[in-house]
Amino acid sequence: MPESERNTYGITLTTTLIGEGARDKDGREHDLWRVELVRNNVVVEKMIVPEYRMGVGHRRTKNGCQLTQFGRYRTLRTPKGKVCTHSICESQGVKPVAPTLYDILTNLKADLTHGEVFEDWAGDLGYDTDSRSALNTYLACQAQEREFQRFMGDQFNTIVEDEEYT
């Protein structure tokens, strides 16, 4: 069931869980979400992130408790960091939690290339400048940046400079 959230930029976020416990090529487990952003309720101003990954460490119980793991020891902890004593948490387990609009916007901003050439961008982030994989990542970030810029329109620079989303 899709969930929605709205912020001060007039952006409405709708998330839909499309894959639970998927693994990426490096073997890391994550939950896969389809994310749709609509601005000012205008369907033309729409941005879709078809596959947004959230690590399983973001999962929660119905009471908001989080499963923490240190080595082989797994513990449920309350939102205040104390060991969970809810019997229902132990029996029902943890479930995927949808990304928030804050999560999405901060990730979109983190992926901005700010017009840097590939070699500078790769060097700043520790990528090998002679790597096809790094180049593909750079090109994907540029494409996403253009889409984000189109979506935000004249508010793009405002949100880029907004320190709430860093």
JOQUI-V190835 format. One record per residue. N is the residue number from 0. D_CENTER is the distance of its C-alpha to the mean C-alpha in Angstrom with 2 decimals. Layout:
n = <N/N>
d_center = <D_CENTER/D_CENTER>
This chain:
n = <0/1/2/3/4/5/6/7/8/9/10/11/12/13/14/15/16/17/18/19/20/21/22/23/24/25/26/27/28/29/30/31/32/33/34/35/36/37/38/39/40/41/42/43/44/45/46/47/48/49/50/51/52/53/54/55/56/57/58/59/60/61/62/63/64/65/66/67/68/69/70/71/72/73/74/75/76/77/78/79/80/81/82/83/84/85/86/87/88/89/90/91/92/93/94/95/96/97/98/99/100/101/102/103/104/105/106/107/108/109/110/111/112/113/114/115/116/117/118/119/120/121/122/123/124/125/126/127/128/129/130/131/132/133/134/135/136/137/138/139/140/141/142/143/144/145/146/147/148/149/150/151/152/153/154/155/156/157/158/159/160/161/162/163/164/165>
d_center = <18.36/15.89/14.85/14.93/14.32/15.87/16.03/18.83/18.09/18.95/15.55/15.14/11.92/12.76/10.81/12.81/12.65/14.16/14.43/14.91/15.63/15.18/15.84/14.90/17.94/18.07/18.35/15.22/14.44/11.17/10.58/9.86/8.87/10.44/9.12/12.06/12.67/16.38/18.14/21.43/21.88/22.93/22.00/22.79/19.99/17.22/14.12/12.59/9.59/11.52/9.45/5.75/6.22/6.16/9.38/12.36/12.91/10.77/13.40/16.12/19.64/20.99/22.31/19.00/20.08/17.91/19.25/19.80/21.50/23.81/25.61/27.10/26.97/24.49/24.55/23.09/22.53/22.55/20.15/22.93/22.89/26.14/26.96/26.48/29.83/28.80/30.55/28.36/25.18/26.92/28.19/25.16/22.54/18.80/16.56/12.90/11.20/9.11/5.88/7.81/8.62/8.58/4.95/4.70/8.03/7.90/5.75/8.24/10.91/10.47/11.02/14.11/17.35/19.59/22.28/22.94/24.93/23.55/25.76/24.76/21.00/21.42/23.81/21.66/18.80/21.33/21.23/24.61/25.88/27.84/25.03/24.30/20.91/20.04/21.53/19.52/16.24/17.77/18.87/15.53/14.09/17.25/16.98/13.48/14.97/18.00/16.20/14.31/17.75/19.52/17.32/17.80/21.43/23.53/20.81/18.75/20.59/20.48/16.71/16.58/19.22/17.88/17.49/15.74/12.46/12.85>
